[in-house]
Amino acid sequence: MFSFLKTFKRLINNQQSSSEKSVEYTTEQLLQWATGSMLEGLPDTFYEAYISCFRNVDSEGRTAIAAIHSYKLTNESEDISFTPPDALYATHCIEKILAGKDWNHATITFNQETTQFSWQ
C-alpha cells in the first residue's frame, strides 16, 4: 500500500513540475507561425506583406501595443490595409520573440519566398 502512495505522489509531483515549465520556441518557428496566420487574410498573389508593431510603456509600467497589417500587390502599388482572421496572433509571436528586450517598434516583412524581421 505504501509503495502505491509513494508512486502516486511521485506521479503528481512530476505532473506539476512539467506543467510549470514554459515551452520555448525558436525565432524561426514563431516567424513562420506569424506569417502563416497572416497569409489567411491576404489575396493569393501579392508582392509583399508586413505587420508593424509599436510598443509603448507608460510611466506606470503599463504596456500598449498597436499593430498595422498591410500588403502590396506589386512593387509600385500603395500599401493596402488588411485584417487577418486572428489579428493578434502575429503580434503575440513578436512579443514572444522580443520577450525581455526593450523594444519600441518591430516589423515582419514577408513574401512567398522570404521573411525578414527587424526591431528597435
N, C-alpha and C positions, 0 to 999 in steps of 0.2 A: 504494500500500500504506500509506504514512504517513497519507494522508487518512482511510483506513478506521480506522486505530488511533486517530487524534485524535477521530473521530466516535464510536467505540466508548467511549473514555474519557469523553467528554462525556456520553454517554447514561448511563453507570454513575454518574458524579458527580451528574447531575440526579436519577436514581432514588434515590440515597442521601439527598440533601438533601430531597427531597419526602417520603420516608418518615420523616424525623426531625421534620418539622413536626407539631405537635399540632393536632388538629381541635377547633375551638371551636364550641359550640352555644349558642344563646340560652337564657335562663332559661325563656322560654315553651315552647321545644321540649322542654327537659328536664322541665318540669312536665307537659306533655302526654304524654310517654312514660311518666312515673312513674304518672300516673293511669290511663293506658291499661293498663299492666301490672297494676295493682291491680283494675281492672274485671273481669278474668278470674276473680277469686276471690269476686266479690260476686253476690248474687241479682239478678235482672233489675230489680226495683224496690226502691229504698232511699231513705231521706231524705237521709242524709249519710254520708260515709266519710272516714277520715283515717289518715295514718301520722304518728306522732310518733317522732322520733329523738333519743336522748340520747347526747351525746358526752362522754367523759371522757379526759383526758390525764394519765397518772400522772407521778410525779417523774422517771422515766427517759425521758420523752418518748414513751412508747407510747400509742397511741390505741385506745380501745374504743368501739364504737357499739352501742347497743341500740335496737331498733325495735319499735313496737307498731302493729299494724294493727287498726282497729276500724270498725264502722259502726252506724248506727241505722236501723231500719225506718221509724219515724215520729219526729216531733219529740219526743214524750213517752217514747219507748222507751229502754231501757237500752242502753249500748254492748255490741255483740256482737263478740267477737274473731274474726278470720279470718286465713287464711294464703293469700296469692296463690300461683299456681304458681311464680313466680320472686320469692320474698320479698325477695331482696337488691337487685333492680333499682331499686326506688324509692329505697332507701337510697343506692345509688350515685349516682342522679340528684341527690339532696340534697347529697351530698358534692361533686359537680361544681359545683353552683350556689354553694356556700359555700367553694370552694377558696380558700385563702389568707386566710380570715377566721377570727377566734377566736370560735367559737360553742359553746354548750352544749346547746341544745335547738332543734329545728326541726320544724315541722308543716306538712303539706299537707292541707288540708281541701277536699273537693270533693263535688259532686252532679252531676246530669245537665246542669246549666246553667252552673255557675261553679266556679272553682278559686281557692283562697286559699293563700298561702304566708307563713309567719311564722317568725322565728327570733330568738334572743337569745344 
